[in-house]
Amino acid sequence: MPVKLLRISTETVTSEISKNRNLEEIKDLLKEEELKLSYDDYIAPMIIWTIVNTKRIARELSVLRVVPHGGYIRGLFGGEKKKGKHEYAGLIVKQYDKKNEEVSIKLYNLTKSYNVQIDLMNEYGVDVYKIYYRGLVNPFSCRTYNVLLSKKGDEYLKKFLKAFVEYNRNKMLQKDLDYLNTLITELKASIDIFNENHYYVIYRCQRTFSACVPTDLTKAVSVSHIAYLECENQDQAYYYAGVLNYLAYKVIESRRSFIRDQLARPAIAIIVAGLSWKTVSDNIRKEISNLSNQLSSKLTWSRYPNQRRAFMQLAEMPEFRKIVETLDNCVDEERLRKALNLVSSLPNKNRSKTE
């Protein structure tokens, strides 16, 4: 026999209820509302979040994979002139030019470019990759940095950099030599390479979880502070980009504060809100996917002081207003409230201005 799920409300009668009275005495004062959900549908999101089972989250979303954070790279921008740290070279590539059998490379914080043989790069599996980086992800748009990495791992990258130093030792400035030697000591890289034949929606996994669909996945990697859903097709990727940005916007609209570490929470929030791919109608999926695709093609990347500003500007776009209207009409208010509780806290007058 199916379990009937009821929501009990006492909001209109709390003044009449004493803590000393038992349930039998006050049952006529309680307001019952039947939830139009099966018990399994109601409890599944809570179970998923409790055990943080990414495979189960992926099944609920009908996607191939849910990745709470990308790879880890230390040494992207070198050191800093603060907090007692010293500057050194970074793996971010500022200039890269091929010249016959050599390439000219300028790494972050170096004074000038230096040449190295292409064969040496091939020997150590080194190449220039694109990284999807948290600070470069806006709703429906993103940019990338170029970064020097090895597909064979960070030990091979260190060996290449040592060979790079030796190849240029007679013409390398002392400052650049010191910076590179420190980078070799400091760097760590565990990269997560995207499959260029698949489809992804990436989102910031800290604070405001702005989402977009990356279109160029050739030699592309994600780093920590970027989470992603690996989708079955392009329509699904654009659909989930629309839903994630909708949920982030609802947090802002309700003047809530984003929690710091999102990781898989936004993915679970989609399930809790009842907006997973298998839950909504085919018409809703198509409409949100098309509007999301249109926005992705229309918007150009900009640098904002914070992501709230990005969403306020996005809210002026007719395509996004249509996304909000469409999803507002198909989502249950109580489920939406529970979804927002996963990724944000109640309104806070002192919330961060830099989210």
C-alpha positions as CSV (number, residue, x, y, z in Angstrom):
1,M,0.0,0.0,0.0
2,P,1.6,3.4,-1.0
3,V,2.6,5.8,1.7
4,K,0.6,9.0,1.8
5,L,2.9,12.0,2.3
6,L,1.4,15.0,4.2
7,R,2.7,18.4,5.1
8,I,1.4,19.7,8.4
9,S,1.1,23.4,9.0
10,T,0.5,25.3,12.2
11,E,1.4,28.8,11.0
12,T,-2.1,30.2,11.4
13,V,-2.8,28.7,14.8
14,T,0.5,28.7,16.7
15,S,-0.9,31.2,19.3
16,E,-3.6,28.7,20.2
17,I,-1.3,25.7,20.7
18,S,0.5,25.1,24.0
19,K,3.5,22.9,24.2
20,N,1.8,21.1,27.1
21,R,-1.1,19.9,24.9
22,N,-0.8,16.5,23.2
23,L,-1.4,15.8,19.5
24,E,-4.9,14.3,20.1
25,E,-6.0,17.6,21.6
26,I,-4.7,19.8,18.8
27,K,-5.3,17.7,15.7
28,D,-8.3,19.7,14.7
29,L,-6.2,22.9,14.7
30,L,-3.6,21.4,12.3
31,K,-3.8,22.0,8.5
32,E,-3.0,19.0,6.3
33,E,-1.8,19.2,2.7
34,E,-1.1,16.1,0.7
35,L,2.2,16.2,-1.2
36,K,1.9,15.0,-4.8
37,L,5.1,12.9,-4.5
38,S,5.9,9.3,-3.9
39,Y,7.9,8.5,-0.8
40,D,10.9,7.4,-3.0
41,D,10.9,10.7,-4.9
42,Y,10.7,12.6,-1.6
43,I,13.4,10.8,0.3
44,A,15.9,10.1,-2.6
45,P,17.6,13.5,-2.7
46,M,18.2,13.5,1.0
47,I,19.8,10.0,0.8
48,I,21.9,11.1,-2.2
49,W,23.2,14.2,-0.4
50,T,23.9,12.2,2.8
51,I,26.2,9.7,1.1
52,V,27.4,12.1,-1.7
53,N,27.2,9.3,-4.2
54,T,28.1,10.9,-7.5
55,K,27.1,7.9,-9.5
56,R,23.7,7.9,-8.1
57,I,23.4,11.7,-8.6
58,A,24.4,11.1,-12.2
59,R,21.6,8.5,-12.6
60,E,19.0,10.8,-11.1
61,L,20.1,13.5,-13.6
62,S,20.3,11.0,-16.5
63,V,23.9,12.2,-17.2
64,L,27.1,10.3,-17.7
65,R,29.1,11.7,-14.8
66,V,28.9,14.3,-12.0
67,V,32.3,15.7,-11.1
68,P,32.3,17.8,-7.9
69,H,35.7,19.4,-8.7
70,G,38.2,19.2,-11.4
71,G,42.0,18.5,-11.3
72,Y,44.5,20.2,-9.1
73,I,47.3,22.4,-10.3
74,R,49.7,24.3,-8.0
75,G,51.9,26.9,-9.7
76,L,49.5,28.3,-12.2
77,F,50.4,31.9,-11.4
78,G,53.6,31.4,-9.4
79,G,54.1,32.9,-6.0
80,E,52.8,36.1,-4.6
81,K,54.4,39.2,-3.1
82,K,52.4,38.9,0.1
83,K,51.8,36.8,3.1
84,G,55.5,36.0,3.3
85,K,55.5,34.2,-0.1
86,H,58.0,34.7,-2.9
87,E,57.3,35.2,-6.5
88,Y,58.2,32.5,-9.0
89,A,57.3,31.4,-12.5
90,G,53.8,30.2,-13.3
91,L,52.5,27.6,-15.7
92,I,50.2,30.0,-17.4
93,V,51.5,30.6,-20.9
94,K,51.7,34.3,-21.8
95,Q,53.2,33.8,-25.3
96,Y,53.6,30.7,-27.5
97,D,55.0,30.7,-31.1
98,K,56.2,27.9,-33.2
99,K,59.4,28.6,-35.2
100,N,60.5,25.7,-37.4
101,E,61.7,22.9,-35.1
102,E,61.5,25.1,-32.0
103,V,58.8,26.9,-30.0
104,S,59.1,30.2,-28.2
105,I,57.5,30.2,-24.7
106,K,57.0,32.9,-22.2
107,L,55.6,31.7,-18.8
108,Y,53.8,33.8,-16.3
109,N,56.2,36.1,-14.2
110,L,59.2,35.5,-16.6
111,T,60.9,38.5,-18.0
112,K,61.1,37.2,-21.6
113,S,60.4,34.3,-23.9
114,Y,62.8,31.4,-24.4
115,N,63.0,28.8,-27.1
116,V,62.9,25.0,-26.8
117,Q,62.9,22.1,-29.3
118,I,59.5,20.7,-30.2
119,D,61.1,17.2,-29.9
120,L,61.9,17.9,-26.3
121,M,58.2,18.8,-25.6
122,N,57.1,15.6,-27.3
123,E,59.5,13.5,-25.3
124,Y,58.0,14.6,-22.0
125,G,54.4,14.7,-23.3
126,V,54.3,18.5,-22.8
127,D,51.8,20.7,-24.6
128,V,49.8,23.9,-24.1
129,Y,46.3,23.1,-22.7
130,K,43.3,25.3,-22.2
131,I,42.0,25.4,-18.6
132,Y,38.5,26.2,-17.5
133,Y,39.1,28.3,-14.4
134,R,36.6,29.5,-11.8
135,G,37.3,33.2,-12.3
136,L,36.6,33.0,-16.0
137,V,33.2,31.3,-15.8
138,N,30.1,33.6,-16.1
139,P,26.5,32.5,-16.6
140,F,26.3,31.2,-20.2
141,S,29.8,32.4,-21.1
142,C,33.4,31.6,-20.2
143,R,37.0,32.1,-21.3
144,T,40.2,30.0,-20.7
145,Y,43.8,30.4,-19.8
146,N,46.6,28.6,-21.7
147,V,48.7,26.5,-19.4
148,L,51.8,24.3,-19.9
149,L,51.1,20.7,-18.8
150,S,52.2,17.1,-19.4
151,K,49.8,14.4,-20.2
152,K,52.3,12.0,-18.5
153,G,52.0,13.8,-15.1
154,D,53.7,16.4,-13.1
155,E,57.0,14.5,-12.7
156,Y,57.5,14.6,-16.5
157,L,56.6,18.3,-16.5
158,K,59.3,18.9,-13.9
159,K,61.8,17.0,-16.0
160,F,60.8,19.0,-19.1
161,L,61.3,22.3,-17.2
162,K,64.7,21.2,-16.0
163,A,65.6,20.4,-19.6
164,F,64.1,23.7,-20.7
165,V,66.4,25.5,-18.2
166,E,69.5,23.6,-19.4
167,Y,68.6,24.4,-23.0
168,N,68.5,28.1,-22.3
169,R,71.1,28.4,-19.4
170,N,73.6,30.5,-21.3
171,K,71.0,33.1,-22.3
172,M,68.6,33.0,-19.4
173,L,68.4,35.9,-17.0
174,Q,69.3,35.0,-13.5
175,K,65.9,36.2,-12.2
176,D,64.1,33.9,-14.7
177,L,66.4,31.0,-13.8
178,D,65.6,31.4,-10.1
179,Y,61.9,31.7,-10.8
180,L,61.9,28.5,-12.9
181,N,63.9,26.5,-10.4
182,T,61.4,27.5,-7.7
183,L,58.5,26.5,-10.0
184,I,60.0,23.1,-10.5
185,T,60.1,22.7,-6.7
186,E,56.6,24.0,-6.1
187,L,54.5,22.6,-8.9
188,K,51.9,19.9,-8.6
189,A,49.5,18.9,-11.3
190,S,46.8,16.2,-11.4
191,I,44.9,17.1,-14.5
192,D,41.4,16.2,-15.6
193,I,41.2,16.2,-19.4
194,F,37.8,16.7,-21.1
195,N,36.7,14.3,-23.8
196,E,36.4,16.5,-26.8
197,N,33.7,14.2,-28.3
198,H,31.4,14.6,-25.2
199,Y,29.2,17.4,-23.9
200,Y,29.7,19.2,-20.7
201,V,28.1,21.9,-18.5
202,I,30.6,23.4,-16.1
203,Y,29.9,25.6,-13.0
204,R,31.8,27.3,-10.3
205,C,31.9,25.0,-7.3
206,Q,32.3,27.8,-4.7
207,R,29.8,30.5,-3.9
208,T,27.7,31.6,-6.9
209,F,27.5,28.5,-9.1
210,S,27.4,30.3,-12.5
211,A,27.2,27.7,-15.3
212,C,28.0,27.5,-19.0
213,V,28.6,25.0,-21.8
214,P,32.2,25.0,-23.1
215,T,32.3,24.7,-26.8
216,D,36.0,24.1,-27.5
217,L,37.2,21.0,-25.7
218,T,40.4,20.4,-27.7
219,K,43.2,19.9,-25.2
220,A,41.0,21.3,-22.4
221,V,41.2,20.6,-18.7
222,S,39.3,21.7,-15.6
223,V,40.8,22.6,-12.3
224,S,39.7,22.7,-8.7
225,H,36.8,25.2,-8.0
226,I,35.2,24.0,-11.3
227,A,32.6,21.3,-11.2
228,Y,30.9,19.7,-14.2
229,L,28.2,17.4,-15.5
230,E,29.2,15.2,-18.4
231,C,26.0,14.9,-20.5
232,E,24.6,12.5,-23.0
233,N,24.0,15.1,-25.7
234,Q,24.3,18.8,-26.4
235,D,20.6,19.6,-25.7
236,Q,21.0,18.1,-22.2
237,A,24.1,20.2,-21.5
238,Y,22.3,23.4,-22.5
239,Y,19.3,22.4,-20.5
240,Y,21.3,21.9,-17.3
241,A,23.2,25.2,-17.9
242,G,19.8,26.9,-18.0
243,V,18.6,25.2,-14.8
244,L,21.8,25.8,-12.8
245,N,21.7,29.5,-13.7
246,Y,18.0,29.6,-12.9
247,L,18.7,28.2,-9.4
248,A,21.6,30.6,-8.9
249,Y,19.4,33.5,-9.9
250,K,16.6,32.4,-7.5
251,V,19.2,32.5,-4.7
252,I,20.0,36.1,-5.6
253,E,16.4,37.1,-6.2
254,S,15.4,35.9,-2.7
255,R,18.4,37.8,-1.2
256,R,19.9,34.7,0.2
257,S,23.7,34.1,0.8
258,F,25.5,31.4,-1.2
259,I,27.3,28.9,0.9
260,R,31.1,28.7,0.3
261,D,31.7,25.1,-0.9
262,Q,29.1,24.0,-3.5
263,L,30.8,21.0,-5.0
264,A,27.9,18.6,-5.9
265,R,25.3,20.5,-4.1
266,P,23.9,22.4,-7.1
267,A,23.5,19.1,-9.0
268,I,21.6,17.7,-6.0
269,A,19.5,20.9,-5.9
270,I,18.3,20.2,-9.4
271,I,17.0,16.9,-8.2
272,V,15.4,18.3,-5.1
273,A,13.7,21.0,-7.1
274,G,12.2,18.4,-9.4
275,L,14.0,19.8,-12.5
276,S,16.1,16.8,-13.6
277,W,16.0,15.8,-17.2
278,K,13.8,12.8,-16.7
279,T,11.3,14.7,-14.5
280,V,10.2,17.6,-16.7
281,S,8.3,17.3,-20.0
282,D,10.0,17.1,-23.4
283,N,8.6,20.5,-24.3
284,I,10.2,22.1,-21.2
285,R,13.5,20.4,-21.9
286,K,13.5,21.7,-25.5
287,E,12.5,25.2,-24.6
288,I,15.1,25.6,-21.9
289,S,17.8,24.0,-24.0
290,N,17.0,26.3,-27.0
291,L,16.9,29.5,-24.8
292,S,20.1,28.5,-23.1
293,N,21.8,27.9,-26.4
294,Q,20.7,31.2,-27.7
295,L,22.1,33.0,-24.7
296,S,25.4,31.1,-25.0
297,S,25.7,32.3,-28.6
298,K,24.6,35.8,-27.9
299,L,26.6,36.7,-24.7
300,T,30.2,37.8,-24.8
301,W,32.4,37.2,-21.8
302,S,32.9,40.2,-19.5
303,R,34.7,40.8,-16.2
304,Y,32.3,41.6,-13.4
305,P,33.1,42.8,-9.9
306,N,31.0,39.9,-8.7
307,Q,28.7,37.3,-10.1
308,R,25.6,38.9,-8.6
309,R,26.2,41.8,-11.0
310,A,26.5,39.3,-13.8
311,F,23.1,37.8,-13.0
312,M,21.5,41.2,-12.6
313,Q,22.6,42.0,-16.1
314,L,21.5,38.6,-17.3
315,A,18.0,39.2,-15.8
316,E,17.5,42.0,-18.4
317,M,17.9,39.5,-21.3
318,P,14.5,38.4,-22.7
319,E,15.7,34.8,-23.2
320,F,16.7,34.5,-19.6
321,R,13.5,36.1,-18.4
322,K,11.7,33.4,-20.4
323,I,13.8,30.7,-18.8
324,V,12.8,32.0,-15.3
325,E,9.1,32.3,-16.2
326,T,9.0,28.8,-17.7
327,L,10.7,27.1,-14.8
328,D,8.8,29.1,-12.2
329,N,5.6,27.8,-13.7
330,C,6.7,24.1,-13.5
331,V,8.5,24.0,-10.2
332,D,6.8,23.3,-6.8
333,E,7.5,26.2,-4.4
334,E,8.2,23.9,-1.5
335,R,10.6,21.8,-3.5
336,L,12.4,25.0,-4.8
337,R,12.7,26.2,-1.2
338,K,14.4,22.9,-0.2
339,A,16.7,23.1,-3.2
340,L,17.8,26.6,-2.3
341,N,18.4,25.5,1.3
342,L,21.1,23.1,-0.1
343,V,23.1,25.9,-1.8
344,S,22.4,29.0,0.3
345,S,21.4,30.4,3.6
346,L,18.5,32.7,4.5
347,P,18.9,36.4,3.8
348,N,21.9,38.0,5.5
349,K,22.4,41.8,5.6
350,N,26.1,41.3,5.9
351,R,26.5,38.9,3.0
352,S,29.8,39.0,1.0
353,K,29.9,41.5,-1.9
354,T,32.5,39.5,-3.8
355,E,30.5,36.3,-4.6
